[in-house]
């Protein structure tokens, strides 16, 4: 459910548990409307509507709905912004009464981000540095914070085993290309399915691919701007990501629009509908289970170990190359973030014990 953007003179629209969001973009009250100005307002609203990703918008809307419902049950009003009230809310999230499941620290921090965004859309500010929020959150971190649960990295041998489980029909050609491009490009699952065949093919696309003699050049729009990812051709036809992509595009006859699309039930033609990011996670999990990765664990636990991030972690861990190149491929601003993706690489590489003379 997206936030409502309405002209300030329009009839209000209300939603259950969700206070109305006033106009984000509108003419000042003292300026008379005109056809040209009204068209500019509509255009500006369109830009504002694309200020954040749709998935983020939906998550932030759910955060506000949950907070508004909690306020109603407690006999409080979520408006105007109140650090005292929000501090009590996150306390209840961390230590709920009854059988309600406590949220993780990361989920609580995400909820705070969602509330801050929603207040901003209403022309208000939530001061997260206020002691009623900051001190409570610091205590929650100390009491409940746990090391992040990381997905298993998929190495080159694992990936070859996963590819071997795929067939040779159109759907398998697509899935093979997605696994190889996702791994070699260290792409997030949203980045992978957001690619278009060429620049400006769709409004919803997050980037595009240009196939060159030496490889594929992926141009992506990220939070900090545009970046380019170079995916070179592989040493083997069976595992070359660029060749796999060319085969998918050729047999699927994709010349325009989303790069990775749904396939018809009979598996004979590509449909124009773009895949969503959940398809990537399901594909990785399904192929990992079919390949027999981590056979020592029950299927449910094995499935939980793998996701789209397994491919990013796999490239970061297995690529025997200078760390700065891995950092560039993953699009990280710091080397420390890149090292979080390197599950076991470089551990004890530098022996400070011996270096100290022991």
Buried (B, 14 or more C-beta within 10 A) or exposed (E): EEBBBBBEEEEEEEBEBBBEBBBBBBBEEEEEEEEEEEEEBEEBBEEBBEEEEEEBBEBBBEBBBBBBBBBEEEEBEBEEBBBEBBBBBBBBBBEEEEEEEBBBBEEBBBBBBBBBBBBEBBEEEBBBEBEBBBEBBEEBEEEBEEEEEEBBBBBEEBBEBBBEBBEEBBBBBBBBBBBBBBBBBBBBBBBBBBBBBBEEBBEEBBBBBEBEEEBBBBBBBEEEEEBEBBBEBBEEEEBBBBBBBBBBBEBBEBEEBBBBBBBEEEEEEBEEEBBBBEBBBEBBBBBBBEBEBBEEEEEEEBBBBBBBBBBBBBBBBBBEEEBEEBBBBBBBEEEEEBBEBBBEBEEEEEEEEEEEEE
